[in-house]
């Protein structure tokens, strides 16, 4: 058996799924007893790069980082370079040709074979334990409940690089969450390309649920997690969601349990039904508005955020104006606004990318400005309110950053003589006195 010890450097690009995947791979290695994490690139024996392919910019950043590793590989021929993620899945042979010094390239569709690949590479025993351990002592941890996507939005590469939907076993999810809570985690974030579509792959009759003869759905999973440790203080959050799968049952569970985040990220993408149809989003603007109305009627204090794309092929000025109008009407707490860029292999890439770059830039600026103005006004309403905050990090000696139940970021400043007992991972209550950009500001004496 190999008794050598290795230092691992992790570099992750892209979404929450990639962060969770990186931590899973690190967990596989760490539990073998032969590895430890380092934050010094030059000291690493193993460099793991987890890549993204959602936009060209993400691929370019990953390529640039990988290219810089060639010098390290020349200096240290024993250095192992492992490239994972969606870019690795989409362009494996391209990466092999461009960067022949890479030792392992594995995309998400090959992750089930990773234990064997790593075991053969390092000649060590690696457990196939699928749990994501809290190696980095995080307060808030991503827990994947599914992989892949069945929606095939015309602009999106995800189904092609992550496959169609596969759901984790209920007992596996609950077991992982119990381990994390036992290690002091205070916020569990359930993640998947589309968490609302979750259904248990095999019902275990030992689990208590009304669904005795059918799969467990996402609303039921949420309720089971809430009741996992009823005496332990922790929050639950989830993302991301698809409007077609948001149900009243999900909203009712959120409403009924105070430790489920009052925040929903619900991508709209466009305010034009014509563009939504071209995007293959499977809902209309009218249906989306009904969903928002239902959510706010049940949970008035909820914060709702969204994704928006400008410059989709054939987007006319009236299509863009429709997007501006619905954003004004629905008043999102915040929004991620993207300029469309074609992804090879998707249906939208077959369409003529006929919106000029300068028009995309202009629309992006105008829509982003509107979204930020609305966000600022929404945040003003928090001034003077008392909020419960989960402290996530310490910025400096007197400054802490945390989140509230509506997923607002709160900066808390204390003076040198403060007797306030603030620690990372602690829940505190504090009064909001100001706002700065997207931050809510609190000062404790």
Secondary structure, DSSP 8 states (H G I E B T S, - for coil): -----EEEEEEE-SSHHHHHHHHHHHHHHHTTTSEEE-S-GGG-SEEEEEE--SSHHHHHHHHHHHHHTHHHHHH-TT-EEEEEEHHHHHSHHHHHHH-TT--EEE-GGGGGGHHHHHHHHHTS----------TT--SEEEEE-EE--S---TT--HHHHH-S-EE--HHHHHHHHHHHHHTT--EEEEE-TTGGG-B-SS--TTS--S-TTS--BHHHHHHHHHTTTTTS--EEEEE-B-GGG--HHHHHHHHH-TTB-SEEEB--B-S-HHHHHHTT----HHHHHHHHHHHHHH-TT-EEEEEEEES-TT--HHHHHHHHHHHHHH--SEEEEEE----TTSSGGGS---S-HHHHHHHHHHHHHHHHHHHHHHHHTTTT-EEEEEEEEEEETTEEEEE-TT--EEEEEE-TT------TT-EEEEE--EEETTEEEEEE-
